[in-house]
């Protein structure tokens, strides 16, 4: 039995539908990440699971029971918010124990659970402090500890690391991964951060304008995106996408003045003159000699990140291609270069609907 099941779930504000008949199940112990652009509905969906937003239509089941009309306190879930939501006048220990006291737990049980959670998160030394005396990362640990002491059926995280600086986000991301590996608790996590989604998730749900574009394991979405939207959204830097037309009776692709032979496997899905969008990842392009090139252009920006180097190549004053280069590559802005890729690494999408082809 799944831990959480959404069956045709909808959310509307008046005539405006913001969640459109969503169906998927979250397995017990699974770490599921909801991603998508701002306004796509991912936080609204999380709040519906928590009971903080009413469900307009469909059914939400938790542990096999329909909970549409249950208040948040009766759903046996715990939510960690972006802004921590700690009581400023209470100590860390009081913040962590407050919910249990409101539920009538005895003092010994409260003490046991608080000590256990504090040990997991390594915040034993902060139990007497107030939130104002803590760093951002320490406050987030307290917010997580407050959730852990409830021993819920599921944890819900709403962009919990977005207020932290880059170094602290890395540290806290590792802490969340370790916490999940240790507790094996069902977790639903909302983020807009690519790295968080790819490194934390067992599965990712990509949302767009209130509906689900694709659900799958992180590398499945990366290597085989089902739609053009997913192809552009998953991956950083984003996938290069180019307008293309099928030529040579379906044997080749014409794009930006180049003609590229297509693998036999995709040819049955194509027809002469069909308009497509061709996608290729930056790591699947390379700089080359003029005789082997697909495209020629000028480097607009050379971006050196230490472990990686990217060339942003302007082709024909109409398209910018991102090319991953060897980190010690001798490149500079203004340099004329030639670019090629592997036809087997092309992703093809219908130009009209955006669905994957082949």
Secondary structure by P-SEA (a helix, b strand, c coil): cccbbbcbbbbbccccccccbbbbbbccccbbbbbbcccccaaaaaaaaaccccccbbbbbcccccccccccccccbbbbcccccccccccaaaaaaaaaaaacccaaaaaaaaaaaaaaaccccccccccccccaaaaaaaaaaaaaaacccbbbbccccccccaaaaaaaaaaaaaaaaacccbbbbbbccaaaaaccccbbbbbccccccccccaaaaaaccccaaaaacccccccbbbbbbbcccccccccccbbbbbccccccccccbbbbbbbbccccbbbbccccccccccccbbbbcccbbbbbccccccbbbbbbccccccccccccbbbbbbcccbbbbccccccccc
